């Protein structure tokens, strides 16, 4: 079956109500005919030429009409029911018109509605075919009466007009019915689309990370999504039923809403609506102009802060990339000039010390530029199956040779001959440089020298590198912000070292975290993928 045929069948299965009224009209006509024949008003239908035929046909037509009304409402048999019903109408009309010559015109008029109703429910070819059969049957009845009585019961003009009306009405009724079915189908389709959009919108609002509350004039919460219910501590789901008052669920938010309704501007101070939940920044808006309903958006302050940090880092990356040459070129010139002056024999010890300070500050400034540029580069990692034990030993040796540690010490702790992990060597070298530099800088107690240990070990299917010191440790309040960009406890730090280190770890599908040490000191743990762990493509 072609798609168009299946579409027609699907459309034809819709008008079940029309099929019922069609059958009900047939019962009404059959009942009127039978009542007129078997009542004192039988004279209204004229003299009957075949009384027995008229009585049998009228009673049989009424019985069959009632049967079709009862059992013919199943739209699965719509075409078969309509065609059979109309054929019965045509046969009954021809027989009654022959038995009741005076009522032939009225019976043909009644048949017009049956043809029109059938044409609205059937394809055009079927409707026109049945109209042609009705016209042919009416012409046959005319010839039958003419042969039997020798006199016509109607004029040829009347006969032609009825036949033409049958065909024309079938065509027009099909067009009207087809348009109505298409409009109904379009309305149902649009209704389904609206219902789907409503469900999608409801799902989106319910799953939004931003809390959404709708509050009426009496401060009752009429709607709340999942995020808002969690933020206000409503675990029973009462916030969307209209029974929970905002004043009892979130008193601070209720007071701020009341101040907003009184004309105060939005306050910027975050709120914590329930324990163990993050702080939120509420925003208020009228749901509709002139409405008493107020919609409240509860933005997670931490998310807003991360967005601001992301924007800051993006702007910083673009800014640093454009100014890199402008800063590094004069910096290189200053550094080179300082080196040339150091080689002069006319420079005294005091001036030579000043030149060393200039040289050191140039290196520090260059390091700051490199750190900031690291945010903009975001180079793609190229992990390798690396022997971490050998790499850490080599790193410690190079670090000792490049810097004068004096009394400070840095040593590897490796109990296994080899420990393999997947990591980009360049990124690992930069990560360890940051961690060791911080450990040497902050990992000392009083005047005691700093002792830094790099421990390499296996952990399940991963490899672990711990960078440990024996300093005073890191307070919990500070530890929670260690990896945030631009966070530093030093007057001379940029607050980007640990942030860049963690970003490099993420690029290698590794993790970097701070581990508190009960006995004192600090430990930064780097967990790398093992050599048998597959990296996603």
C-alpha angles and dihedrals in degrees: 000000000000121000090248091054092049089048090053091049090049092049092047091055091064106070099072091138092053090052090054094051090046090056091043091054090051090053090049093052092045091049092050092050093047092046092051093049097048099040136073086263093070090113089072091073093052131240115329117228092193109026096174092050090048092050096047094045094047094049093043091047091052093049093047091047091053090048091051090048091054103040103020100074097091105111090204086077095037099127094043092047095048095047093047092046093050092047088053089049091052094048093046092047093051093047094046091046089053093047094041107037092174093059097044094104093050092047091052090050090053089050089057091069092048091053092047093049092048092048091056090057100042137061115270095255092052093046094048091046093054091046089053090049090051091051092047091048091050090050090048091053089051091053091045092055091043092054093044101045102018090229126089117241092209137017124263089243091057090047092050092048092052093049091047090047091052092055097040094047091048091054095045093045091051091053092049093046093045091052091047091051092049092048090049091049091048091049091050090048092050090046091053091048092050090048091049092048090049091052091046092049091047091050092048093049092045093050097041115123087219111082115238124196129177113202126186128216091273090056092250116146106237098173135017132167124221095267092052093047090053094047094052092043097246102152094160095064096240095130094083098048100069092243097099118083119216091223092062096039098044114005095178092051091047092053092048090050090052091051090050090051089052091058103267117143121248112283118227098209112111121235132215105213098185138007119275090020126111122254116267136205109221123214124189132207139164111255092215134000108273092007124133091218118102125197117212123199115202109201117194105241092213091055091048089049092050090050090051090049090049091051090047092050092047092050090044091051093052092044094048093047091054094046099039095097092040090058102035097048097060088037090057090047092052092047092048092048090051091052091051091050091051089059092056116104092210093068116101127220093259093052091044089056089053090051090053089053090051090049093049093048091049089054091048092050090048089051091053091051091049091051093051092046089052088068092057099043100059090177117199114254121242103199119204133190094257130185097231094190093059092040093054093047090052092045093053092049093050092045092053092049095048096048133042104233095181103183096354118096137205122189137170120235108203120156096175128067093232137004116186128206140163112251142125105260093216092053093045091052091052093047093050091046091056094046095046092046091053091046092052091045101045103017099088132096115219111310095339115119119254118257116198123187127191110202120192120194145146121256116188104298093341137078122233132204116188121195105199135180135179097231128124093283128233124288115242093242090056095041091062090061101038096109097043113113117255092012112132139150093205126086090219099044128099097211091230104098100083091036092055090044092055092046089053089050091052090050087058093044088248131125133229121196141159116248118198116228114215093204092054136271132072133277129195112195123206113195115195132187116263121243092256095053112104117230116219115249 
